[in-house]
Amino acid sequence: MKRNIAQKMTFFVLVLSLVEATSADVRAPDSWRGHWAGWAYGEGMDFPLRLNVDGDDAVRFFTPVAAAMLQAPTEIDGTGAGWVVLGETAKGGTYELNVRLIDRWLVGSGSINGSLSFTFELLPAAVSLEYEPVDDAAPLIPEGDYVGKNGDLIVVHNRSWGEVIIEHDSVGRTAFWTSPDTFVLGPALYAINEVTATGAIERSSAGDITALHLTGEEIDFHGRPVKFPEHEITGEGDGGVLHGNLIMPGGAGPFPAVIIIGGSEWQTGDEWRHWAKQFAAMGIAALVYDKAGYGESEGDRLEWFVQTARDAAVMAAAVRSRPDVRDDAVGVAGISRGGWTAPLAAVIDEDISFVIGFVAPAVSPEEQETTRRLNELADELESAGDRELARRYLEALSDYAASGDNWERYAELRLAVDERGWLDVLGGSDDRYDPEWAWSRLNRRYDPVPVIEQLSCPVLVVLAGADSNVTLQDNEPRWRRALERAPTNVWRIEVIAGSDHGYRLGGLLAGREARIHDAVGWSPLVWSAVRKWADEVRQGQRWDE
């Protein structure tokens, strides 16, 4: 959450707020009866929000983080078409909520001291939200990692305001407590309009948690808390020493291992630690490392795909030399931009045993970026002339990026694009000496297909069916054709239907397009697909499409 909160949001304070209605004259509408949970969206800050209306019609706001201290309302006026709620804040100001009931949702906006400050979306709770473990001083689940019998991973996050987030297969859900040792999960963070899983914890006689259980239609998890062993790994890259950490499975090795190559925002290994733990839970050691020039790694920050691939190969060799690692089962996994360099690393180093590509492109960066930007701008391109202008601008951008020539043509089209307000999406610097141009000249027209066609090791590609960045229609056929021509006869392409470039599924929740955070979240099919593959690798088997 951002710290630069706007001045008009100064009513937020970091406390727990549960305020009882004090006026018997203020009655809640009948349609509000029950408990509601969801999110409020403020400028620079979002926060969970709850509304409880019990049998006495007392209206209680519960905001457990960065709370808008809304005291009990002094007036509720309106009909079924909408209501205006007036009251005071804890700091002596005033608030006004405009509330509407849409299907099963309470939605609206809030103003503080006359200034619009947030909007909100609330869903009715499928269970009572009366029980508060923080108030009752009930112990929370210790933050950390829990591994189930089949190698799936749950990560528990504790927030300072008392919220516990249960993350399974990279999907985070809020735990709503029903007793000190039992809880339920809903379909989204801080939403409990339906119960998607029930949870329970087991404790030792000393009170320590020894097991965590989750049961639902799509989950049957019974696991224990673990701490993954770690080892520092260094390798001598062309630009200097590279530093990383190898996250190990528990138990005795030797283990298969994977080198994780991050996406376009990758700088340090810590950014990809959660990916490494997913692999470690499956029984595969995973290395995350600082990219050259970042963190503790030496070297030039100017990224060239060939150099990044060489660095990955160096780290693979360092991991392969360990006695607790199977030297015949060390591979690479590239995520998004890393999907260009992972196959290249396997061609550079023939001892790399497998390649995994997560939302990995099989087109050039030039084609991929053009597609992404036009897709993001599609709703604003109202005419054929608009689309032609955007296309010509991106063509001029690519020409200058690749050659350094024709700056004047690019600058003229950039001005026209800027006048239409498209630059935030289409991108492109106004400085002809911007360092970003150097990256483009090295990589922009890199064609991954000839490299993929050289792969001789097993390959797993996990694409996203609704990806507007690495689009399925452009990339899946090219991956398929290239792998059919490659020496390897062991490859698989998995498509996660309905998911975007981050493997997130659509935002529909309770029949409505919702902003509620991670309304559906990661598709669990991503890690289940890799887990199936991991089982086969651990057993030393080969797999065919």
Buried (B, 14 or more C-beta within 10 A) or exposed (E): EEEEBEEBBEBBBEEBBBBEBEEEEBBBBEEBEBBBBBBBBBBEBBBBBBBBBBEEBBBBBBBBBBBBBBBBBBEBEEEEEEBBBBBBBBEEBBBBBBBBBEEEBBBBBBBBBEEBBBBBBBBBBBBEBEBBBBEEEBEBBEEBBBBBEBBBBBBBEBBEBBBBBBBBBBBBBBBBBBEBBBBBBBBBBBBBBBBBBBBBBEEEEEEEBEBBBBEBEEBBBBBBBBEBBBBEBBBEBEBEBBBBBBBBBEEEBBBBBBBBBBBEEBBBBEBBBBBBBBBBBBBBBBBBBBBBBBBBBBBEEEBBBBBBBBBBBBBBBBBBEBEBBBBEBBBBBBBBBBBBBBBBBBBBBEEBBBBBBBBBBBBBBBBBBBBBBBBBBEEEBEEEEBBEBBEBBBBBBBBBBBEEEEEEBBBEBBEEBBEBEBBEBBBBBEEEEEEEBBBBBBBBBBBBBEBBBBBBBBBBBBBBBBBBBBBBEBBBEBBBBBBEEBEBEBBBBBBBEBBBBBBBBEBEBBEBEBBBBBBBBBBBBBBBBBBBBBBEBBEEEEBEE
